[in-house]
Amino acid sequence: MLAYEVRMLMTDKLQLEDGTQLVVPPAFRREIYRELGISLYSNEAAEDAGLRWAQHYEFLSQQMAQQLGGPTEVRVEVNKSSPVVWLKTWLSPNIWVRVPLTEIHQGDFSPLFRYTLAIMLLAIGGAWLFIRIQNRPLVDLEHAALQVGKGIIPPPLREYGASEVRSVTRAFNHMAAGVKQLADDRTLLMAGVSHDLRTPLTRIRLATEMMGQEDGYLAESINKDIEECNAIIEQFIDYLRTGQEMPLEMADLNSVLGEVIAAESGYEREIDTDLQAGEIRLNIHPLSIKRAVANMVVNAARYGNGWIKVSSGSELNRAWFQVEDDGRALSQTSFSICSSRLSAVIAPAVPAAPGWAWPSCSASSTTITGCWISGKASGEGCV
């Protein structure tokens, strides 16, 4: 439309519908210019009138050139009232035509801006919701993996989401089922071995009862070996129980430690204490703590030189307890070996190794969401 108006106004003759040529008087053209707000400028005057602030648009120039049949330059100036189009055509190469688009105002773009903003917000919100839905199975998978790391096998996860996520979830369910099967097989194997070992030990004990008085010292030595074997079997069973899921309850850590100290103290040994004053209320499984402390106290009595100390305390949002002895300190390599859950297998290679006590304590600390730290005391001894 704009190209048609410019072509009509920039020519001296106007062709009518019947094909006749009509000369357009200059006064008539000036009146049309005034009504439409169109004004003509030279190159210098156009620069002062706002051409210098106008932006050239190559696409509009090409479109206008096709309509006018010759080279045309189009620039658009945006001011506070309405946009202004500057035209230089091949019909008048030294004249700039200024055409204000009075029908377009800044306020006309407000609904467009609002609609565009609303569409963008909806698109962003939809994308965020889509990503959340796609990531939800990954969050469930992360939580289940952390549970498996703590020794708790969760029920099979629901397979949903993208095909890749479903494949990962399916593989995780297979893995968790395999881990549970291995744990069950291990428990069954170790329980069976522990049970089967008690049968020959019982026979040996009965045989020692039938020995004569002259072999009393030998019978006593055999009975001590049997008691030690029974203690090892009990450690096997305690280790198996440690890996099971156990309900937690609010309990006083000092009371739990006190029960173990009272049970392990006696004529044979005396245990020093340095427990924090008052109660240390924690969400724990008391039996697991008792097993861990009892294992450490037995270790300290067996491999120490008689001095044992049990301490406890709390700081910030955590609590702690420790068992110290004055036995021969191990090297850092030996500490790393003994802290492993497989230390019972290689314990004979480590002098004065604690056997199943340390891995049992480590398993207990993992079950109750704690940490198990071992190290050297100041000077000699272990903590």
C-alpha positions in Angstrom: 0.0 0.0 0.0 2.8 2.4 0.9 4.6 1.6 -2.3 1.5 2.3 -4.3 1.0 5.7 -2.7 4.6 6.7 -3.2 4.5 5.7 -6.9 1.3 7.6 -7.4 2.6 10.7 -5.7 6.1 10.7 -7.2 4.8 10.8 -10.8 3.4 13.7 -12.8 0.9 11.7 -14.7 -1.7 9.3 -13.3 -3.2 6.5 -15.4 -7.0 6.0 -15.0 -9.0 2.8 -15.3 -9.8 3.4 -18.9 -6.1 3.8 -19.8 -6.1 7.6 -20.2 -3.2 9.6 -18.7 -4.2 12.4 -16.3 -1.7 15.1 -15.3 -1.7 15.6 -11.6 -1.5 19.3 -10.7 1.2 20.3 -8.2 -1.4 21.9 -5.9 -3.3 18.6 -5.7 -0.2 16.7 -4.9 0.7 19.1 -2.1 -2.8 18.8 -0.6 -2.5 15.0 -0.6 1.0 15.3 1.0 -0.5 17.5 3.7 -3.4 15.2 4.4 -1.2 12.1 4.7 1.5 14.0 6.6 4.1 13.2 3.9 7.0 15.6 3.5 9.9 15.8 1.1 13.5 16.6 2.2 16.9 17.0 0.5 19.8 14.9 1.7 21.1 17.6 4.1 17.7 18.5 5.4 16.7 14.9 6.0 19.7 14.3 8.2 18.6 17.2 10.5 15.0 16.0 10.4 15.8 12.6 11.9 17.2 10.5 9.1 20.4 10.0 11.0 18.5 8.1 13.7 16.7 5.9 11.3 17.7 2.2 10.8 18.3 0.8 7.4 16.3 -2.4 6.6 17.6 -4.4 3.6 14.5 -6.6 3.5 12.1 -3.7 3.3 14.3 -2.0 0.7 14.2 -5.1 -1.6 10.4 -5.4 -1.2 9.9 -1.7 -2.0 12.2 -1.9 -5.0 10.1 -4.7 -6.4 6.9 -2.7 -6.0 8.4 0.5 -7.4 10.3 -1.1 -10.2 13.7 0.3 -9.3 16.4 0.7 -6.6 14.9 2.0 -3.4 16.3 2.6 0.1 14.1 2.2 3.1 14.9 3.4 6.6 12.7 3.3 9.7 12.8 5.8 12.5 11.0 5.0 15.8 10.1 8.0 17.9 7.8 8.6 20.9 4.6 9.2 18.9 4.7 6.8 15.9 7.1 5.1 13.5 8.4 7.1 10.5 9.5 5.5 7.2 12.1 7.3 5.1 12.2 6.4 1.4 14.6 7.3 -1.4 13.4 6.0 -4.8 14.9 5.9 -8.3 12.1 8.2 -9.3 13.7 11.0 -7.2 17.2 10.0 -6.2 18.0 13.3 -4.5 14.8 13.5 -2.4 14.0 11.7 0.8 10.3 11.0 1.4 9.2 11.0 5.0 6.0 9.0 5.7 4.7 8.9 9.3 2.8 5.8 10.1 0.2 7.6 12.2 -2.0 4.6 12.5 0.7 2.7 14.5 1.4 3.9 18.0 3.6 2.6 20.8 0.5 1.6 22.8 -0.4 -0.8 20.0 2.6 -3.0 20.8 1.6 -3.4 24.5 -0.8 -6.3 24.0 1.6 -7.9 21.6 4.4 -7.6 24.2 2.1 -9.0 26.9 1.0 -11.9 24.8 4.6 -12.7 23.8 5.7 -12.5 27.5 2.8 -14.8 28.5 3.7 -17.3 25.8 7.3 -17.3 26.8 6.5 -17.8 30.5 4.1 -20.6 29.6 6.8 -22.2 27.4 9.5 -21.9 30.2 7.1 -23.2 32.8 6.1 -26.2 30.6 9.8 -27.0 29.9 10.6 -26.8 33.7 7.6 -29.1 34.5 8.6 -31.5 31.7 12.2 -31.6 33.0 10.9 -32.2 36.6 8.7 -35.1 35.4 11.6 -36.6 33.5 14.0 -36.2 36.4 11.7 -37.6 39.1 12.6 -41.3 38.4 16.3 -40.2 38.6 15.7 -38.7 42.1 14.0 -42.0 43.1 17.0 -43.9 41.7 19.4 -41.7 43.6 17.6 -42.3 46.9 17.4 -46.0 46.3 21.2 -46.2 45.5 22.0 -44.4 48.7 19.8 -46.9 50.6 21.7 -49.8 48.9 25.0 -48.2 49.9 23.8 -48.3 53.6 23.0 -52.0 53.3 19.2 -51.5 53.0 17.7 -53.1 49.9 14.6 -51.1 48.8 11.6 -52.6 47.0 11.8 -52.6 43.2 11.4 -49.1 41.7 8.6 -48.3 39.4 9.7 -48.1 35.8 8.5 -44.9 34.2 9.8 -41.9 32.3 11.9 -41.8 29.2 13.0 -45.1 27.6 16.6 -44.6 28.7 15.5 -43.9 32.3 13.3 -47.0 32.3 16.2 -49.1 31.1 18.4 -47.7 33.9 15.7 -48.3 36.5 15.2 -51.9 35.2 19.0 -52.5 35.4 19.1 -51.0 39.0 16.2 -53.3 40.1 18.1 -56.3 38.7 21.3 -55.2 40.5 19.5 -54.6 43.8 17.9 -58.0 43.6 21.3 -59.5 42.9 22.9 -57.7 45.8 20.1 -58.9 48.1 20.5 -62.5 46.9 24.2 -62.3 47.5 23.6 -60.9 51.0 21.1 -63.6 51.8 23.4 -66.3 50.5 26.3 -64.9 52.6 24.1 -64.9 55.7 22.9 -68.4 55.0 26.4 -69.6 54.4 27.9 -68.1 57.4 25.0 -69.1 59.6 25.4 -72.7 58.4 29.1 -72.7 58.9 28.7 -71.3 62.5 26.0 -73.9 63.2 28.0 -76.8 61.8 31.1 -75.8 63.8 29.2 -76.1 67.1 28.5 -79.8 66.5 32.1 -81.0 66.5 33.0 -78.6 69.3 30.2 -80.1 71.4 31.6 -83.5 70.7 35.1 -82.5 71.7 33.7 -81.0 74.9 31.9 -84.2 75.8 35.1 -86.2 75.0 37.1 -84.0 77.4 34.5 -84.8 80.2 35.3 -88.5 79.7 39.0 -88.0 80.1 40.8 -89.2 83.2 42.1 -87.1 86.1 45.6 -87.6 84.9 44.7 -85.7 81.7 43.0 -82.8 83.5 45.4 -80.2 82.4 44.9 -81.3 78.8 41.1 -81.2 79.1 41.3 -77.7 80.6 43.5 -76.5 77.6 41.0 -78.1 75.2 38.1 -76.4 76.9 39.8 -73.0 76.6 40.3 -73.6 72.9 36.6 -74.6 72.6 35.5 -71.4 74.4 37.7 -69.3 72.1 36.1 -71.0 69.1 32.7 -70.3 70.5 33.6 -66.7 70.9 34.7 -66.5 67.3 31.4 -68.1 66.2 29.5 -65.5 68.3 31.4 -62.8 66.5 30.4 -64.4 63.2 26.7 -64.2 64.3 27.1 -60.7 65.6 28.5 -59.6 62.3 25.6 -61.1 60.5 23.1 -59.4 62.7 24.8 -56.1 62.2 24.0 -56.0 58.5 20.3 -56.5 59.1 17.7 -53.7 59.0 17.0 -52.7 62.6 14.5 -50.1 63.9 16.0 -47.0 65.5 14.8 -45.6 68.8 15.6 -42.6 71.0 18.1 -43.7 73.7 20.8 -42.3 76.0 24.3 -43.1 74.6 25.8 -42.8 78.1 23.3 -45.4 79.5 24.2 -47.8 76.7 27.9 -47.3 77.3 27.3 -47.7 81.1 25.6 -51.1 80.6 28.5 -52.4 78.5 31.1 -51.1 81.0 29.2 -52.7 83.9 29.0 -56.0 82.1 32.7 -56.0 81.0 34.2 -54.8 84.3 35.0 -57.2 87.1 37.8 -58.8 89.0 39.8 -59.4 85.9 39.7 -55.9 84.4 38.9 -52.3 85.4 37.6 -49.8 82.9 38.2 -46.1 83.3 35.5 -43.8 82.1 35.3 -40.2 80.9 31.6 -39.9 79.9 30.0 -36.6 79.2 27.9 -35.3 82.1 24.2 -35.6 81.5 22.3 -37.5 78.8 23.2 -37.8 75.1 19.9 -38.5 73.4 20.3 -40.1 70.0 18.1 -41.9 67.5 20.1 -45.2 67.5 19.8 -49.0 67.8 21.1 -49.6 71.3 21.9 -53.3 70.7 24.2 -52.4 67.8 26.0 -49.9 69.9 26.4 -52.4 72.7 27.8 -55.0 70.3 30.3 -52.5 68.9 31.5 -51.2 72.3 31.7 -54.8 73.7 33.8 -55.8 70.7 36.2 -52.9 71.2 36.5 -53.5 74.9 37.2 -57.2 74.4 39.8 -56.2 71.8 41.4 -53.8 74.2 41.5 -56.4 76.9 42.9 -59.1 74.6 45.6 -57.0 72.9 46.2 -54.3 75.4 48.3 -54.3 78.6 45.4 -53.9 81.0 44.4 -50.3 80.8 41.1 -49.5 79.1 39.2 -46.2 78.9 35.8 -45.5 77.5 34.9 -41.9 76.7 31.9 -40.1 75.2 30.9 -36.6 74.2 28.9 -34.5 71.8 29.6 -31.5 69.5 27.3 -29.5 67.2 24.8 -32.0 65.7 26.7 -35.2 66.4 27.8 -37.4 69.3 30.8 -39.8 69.7 32.4 -42.4 71.9 35.8 -44.0 71.9 37.6 -47.0 73.5 41.4 -46.6 74.3 43.9 -49.1 75.4 47.7 -49.2 76.0 48.6 -52.1 73.8 51.2 -52.2 71.0 50.2 -49.7 68.3 49.8 -50.9 64.8 51.2 -49.3 61.7 49.0 -47.2 59.4 48.9 -50.0 56.9 47.8 -52.4 59.5 45.0 -50.0 60.6 43.8 -49.8 57.0 43.8 -53.6 56.8 42.0 -54.2 60.1 39.4 -51.6 59.3 38.3 -53.5 56.3 35.3 -55.8 56.5 37.4 -58.5 55.1 40.1 -58.2 57.8 39.1 -61.6 59.3 40.3 -63.3 56.2 43.8 -61.7 56.3 43.9 -61.2 60.1 46.5 -63.9 60.6 49.0 -61.9 58.5 48.6 -58.9 60.9 50.2 -59.2 64.4 47.6 -59.0 67.1 44.8 -58.4 64.6 41.4 -57.8 66.1 39.6 -60.4 63.9 35.9 -59.7 63.4 35.6 -57.0 66.1 36.6 -54.0 64.0 34.6 -54.9 60.8 31.6 -55.6 63.0 31.9 -52.2 64.6 32.4 -50.6 61.2 29.2 -52.3 59.9 27.3 -51.1 63.0 28.4 -47.5 62.5 27.2 -47.7 58.9 23.9 -49.1 59.8 23.2 -46.3 62.3 24.4 -43.6 59.9 27.6 -43.0 61.7 31.3 -43.2 61.0 34.0 -45.6 62.3 37.4 -44.1 62.9 40.5 -46.0 64.2 43.9 -44.6 64.9 46.9 -44.5 67.3 46.6 -42.9 70.7 49.3 -40.5 71.9 52.4 -42.6 72.5 51.4 -46.3 72.4 48.0 -47.9 72.2 45.0 -47.7 70.0 41.9 -45.6 69.9 
